[in-house]
Amino acid sequence: MYPTTIIPKPTLVIALLLIVVAPSVLAYDTTSISYGYSGAGAISPAGEYDVYYFDGEIGDVVLIRMSDTEDNGVYIDPRIELYDPSGSLIASDSTSSFQAQVLDVQLESTGTFKIVASDWGDNDTRAYGLSLQCVNTTGYAELISYGYNGESSIAFLSEMDAYQFDGTAGDVILIRMSDTEDNGVYIDPRIELYDHNGVLVASHQTSTFQARIVDFTLPSTGTYTLIASDINGEDVRAYGLGLQCVNTTGYAELISYGYNGESSIAFLSEMDAYQFDGTAGDVILIRMSDTEDNGVYIDPRIELYDHNGVLVASHQTSTFQARIVDFTLPSTGTYTLIASDINGEDVRAYGLGLQCVNTTGYAELISYGYNGESSIAFLSEMDAYQFEGTAGDVILIRMSDTEDNGVYIDPQIELYDHNGVLVASHWTSTFQARIVDFTLPSTGTYTLIASDINGEDVRAYGLGLQCVNCFGILPTIRYSTCDTGRVALLSEMDGFQFVGSAGDSVIIRMSDGYGNGVYIDPRIELFDPDGERLADTATTGAEGSLEVKIDGSGLHTVIMSDFGGDDSRAYDFSLCNPDPEGCYGIRGNVNGSRCDCNIIDISDLVFLIDYMFQNGPEPPNWDEADINGSGTLPIDISDLVYLIDYMFSGGPPPPDCP
């Protein structure tokens, strides 16, 4: 509805007289409004005066704003005048720019007040907006509380939207208001905070996306009024508003170390609050990310506050992932984490992860020899594993994903000691992240964090952990072993150990049979008793072999795996010493076929008969030719009988070498 208007005679004297007497003349033909009013009017024709009436009480603190929006360089010069119930002018403002404002006026009486709206020069005609608010009374504002996130709109020029919430002296609060740009058009957000006495205690405005009242401590207890508007009152658009308190409880989602989850920024300027209990000295990681979708994603921001509401850490980025990394908590108490979009202009799902790397009880417990699979199920997920290590242990850690239609995670592994110090890490944009031949610097509990580098992909992954100079963890085999194994998991590392002597020539073979064109890429790694890498071979074919002469004596470690960590299949392997001294390990290897997996076969029987009855060559190793283990040399007919009985009649196998 347009207010009652008067069109004065086109003479200066009459116009001036009308201005003076306007309040009393219009008192009988009224348009009534009340606190919380926002609406539109029009100056037409030139020289028109619009009058608004409202009821006020002594002590009320009021705001009045009037504005026009420029249109091809044409706009009115807004003027507003406020009269008390006796008709006395108590406040006024006029401007040649967009908005006239009567601000923070405390009414000195109770009764009906008048607002006269006009063009300053009495020579322009245009539509305008007008709004009225009271900032120290209730019943006219939207009631909100800490944790509020929502959207509304500036629907009229000069509109002022009022929100009220209860606060306690000492509360540390955040308020944010923003609009998203649309074809270059957006509001210039302004937020003003008043205490219960109507005193302006904080404000912020900007010509960019987001107005922010940040880390503000409430000076008193009571009802606070928040006014949201456009700076010049010239734009009308939707906006988002968020309110949080960072040093009180009951308004945030409660999480704990080990948390991985997803939520969404559903409103402009939304601030999502999370709280967790921490202890002074805890070393924590926090990550937040969104995944790009057709070039659209949020710009993540994370802010960490201690129990006193002091900002202790923060990070924001215009790329995928915001990270608070290796941060040591300064005190014990409840911490508040705020997750948001930097400018408050984007709305999308996001992932959030929280880990502590120097405490126990929140990670999966593993040990050397571990091979397993899990999954990155959420954006920014961080999976934690813990194991006990001893200073000097030489370890291998591998993490990988298998490509699926060109989609895979970019694996990242980070290793922390018991003090929460990052001691090793690796990431890659290909299949497998690797921490290789790393010597543990101290004894204690180590924490391993497995994640996607940018926190943007979700998929299954495999993880393997081995120690290559630890004893009693891996199975022990002997020269002449031929066996089968299976790489069943992504990044699996299978290991065994054998006793070797300085000067031994060692041949290790690993092979996979083609299966419909799918096979593992065999990798063989050999380590000496101190964990020093002696040899390493990998192939993209179906069979790999490693031949090396070892320099020292003791328990050696062999690790077998798929080179990329992305395939799983069965494999065959063998270990041999082609020229050992003494017994090779299995009696009956009469012909000395050192690296033949069928180590006792018909060729050994033929060799023995040829030697005994045809004056053939002597066995290369008399201990191995002593088939029945009698210790009687040279060998005799009883050895031949024992071998024939074993091969053709189901007799007992030849005894092992001593």
JOURZI-V818604 format. One line per field, one symbol per residue. psi: psi as a letter, one per 20 degrees, with the letter a starting at -180 (. if undefined). burial: 1 if it has 9 or more other C-alpha atoms within 8 Angstrom, else 0. Layout:
# JOURZI-V818604
psi: ???
burial: ???
This chain:
# JOURZI-V818604
psi: pqrpqporqlqgghgghhggigghgihinqoprrpippaqapooaqjqpppqqqprqpipoqppqprqppokjprrnqpqppqrhijppiqrqqqjbgpqpoplpppjrpbpqpppprpgikjqprqrqqqpqpjkrrijqpprrpjpprqaqohqpjpoppqqqpqqpipoqppqprqppokjprrnqppppqaiijpoiqqqqqjbgpqpoplpppirpapqpppprpgjkiqorqrqpqpqpjkrrijqpprrpipprqaqohqpjpoppqqqpqqpipoqppqprqppokjprrnqppppqaiijpoiqrqqqjbgpqpoplpppirpapqpppprqgjkiqprqrqpqpqpjkrrijqpprrpjpprqaqohqpjpoppqqqpqqpippqppqprqppokjprrnqppppqaiijpoiqrqrqjbgpqpoplpppirpapqpppprpgjkiqprqrqpqpqpjkqqjgqqprrqjppaqapoiqpjpopqrqqpqqpipppppqpqpqpnkjprrnpppppqrhjjpphqpqqqjaipqqppqpqhrqaoqpppprpgijjqprqrqqqpqoimrpaphhoqimgiknhkphmhoahhgggggggghijkrqqqhohhhimgikhjoqrqahhhggggggghijkrqqqqqq.
burial: 0011000100000110010000100100011001111111111001111111111111011111111111000011111111111000101111100111110111101111111111110101111111111111000110001111111001011111111111111011111111111000011111111111010101111100111110111101111111111111111111111111111000110001111111001011111111111111011111111111000011111111111010101111100111110111101111111111111111111111111111000110001111111001011111111111111011111111111000011111111111010101111100111110111101111111111111111111111111111000010001111100001011111111111111011111111100000011111111111010111111100111110011011111111111111111111111111100001111111110111000110001101111100001001011111111100000100011011111100010011010
